[in-house]
Amino acid sequence: MRKILFVINTLGRAGAETALLELLRRLDAEEYEISLYVLLGQGEMISQVPQKVHVKNKKICTASVLSGAGRRKLMQTSFLAFFRHGHTIKKMQYVMQNFFRMKETGNIQPDKLLWRVISDGADRFSETFDLAVAYLEGGSAYYVADHVNAKKKAAFVHIAYGDSGYTREMDRDCYEKMDQIFTVSQETRRHFLEFYPEYEKKVQVFHNILDTDRIAREAQLPGGFSDSYTGIRILTVGRLAYQKAYDIAIPAMKKIREDGYEARWYVLGEGSERNALEKQIAELGLQEDFQLPGAKENPFPYYAQCDLYVHATRFEGKSIAIQEAQTLGCAVIASDCAGNREQIVDGEDGLLCTLTPEGIAEKVEELLDDPKKRERLAAAAKQKMNGQTEEIWKLLNLMK
């Protein structure tokens, strides 16, 4: 029986983690011995890992990395990683070198600084796998490249590489050790090859796999909006992070209200930007109009019950949230950036907007004024979705 190891940074409630869980569900346990290693050893979605998958971590913290307990666990793991397996001074030098590079650009990202340290301080396994898969950029890619014994190695890239803050200096040629690199969209592939043009022949698109039947079933379960609001509901699902551009969506909602439209915007997600966003919402007097109910274990009833889905982000690889919204027949508005542009044909199955308060508000108001157009876009979005099960063979064929 061939042995496959998947490595992911965390198992928090996010798009890549959701896609990995669906991929694990599709693999045949009678043909493959499937293992999973969670680099940080934490994440609230660990309970959703299929029973057929052997989790290599000795212990898993189920607290979200965004919660107080989760952040404390993350800090502890990062600190201990400096001392595990030696080379403490070398690890410190790596962090400082990249810190100064980031400082020059004005964009310091602590997670990017620490991925190499966390990778070097993680558990080691003596066994040899037929295939090892790094399912995220950063830590899991470094770990599979440097510390896993495998006959074949593959890496997944889910984001616009440069926009998200990665550099060749951080990566230290980890992708040279990969037999195949999978990107989740053509745009993601193009962005990655801007940094690594020499790998063009081994970079292939692997679309996210969604179980559309399961999503449809779970959308009918109890849940969804619990307030008594009867007007237009706008929904966004995603982490409260800079990438998601809620600081631009909030003033867009202010303009929508000032233009006389009755609507309420809900964002399902948690993240480090919550305090700043709550302050911005209060300053604009939008406490009732722009709400942050937090992350939901089953967000699908919200999709099914909303009138409009908006995904106005600074950058994307390929958004699971957009795919979920399309599966459930939502009219979708998304910002005109690389990943979103590949998922939506403007005017046919959704609308693209400029990432400004005025640009977002204009497209929202266009669909609020035209319910028939909203219905037409929603129907077209639902029709385009399929399960993409054939994608699995792109990965499994590496072992032939």
Secondary structure by P-SEA (a helix, b strand, c coil): cbbbbbbbccccccaaaaaaaaaaaaccccccbbbbbccccccccccccccccccccccccccccccaaaaaaaaaaaaaaaccccaaaaaaaaaaaaaaaaaaacccccccccaaaaaaacccccccccbbbcccccaaaaaaaccccccbbbbbbccccccccccccccccccccccbbbbccaaaaaaaaaacccccccbbbbccccaaaaaaaaaacccccccccccbbbbbbcccccccaaaaaaaaaaaaaaacccbbbbbbbcccaaaaaaaaaaaaccccccccccccccaaaaaaaccccccccccccccaaaaaaaaaccbbbbcccaaaaaaccccccbbbbcccaaaaaaaaaaaaacaaaaaaaaaaaaaaccccccaaaaaaaccc
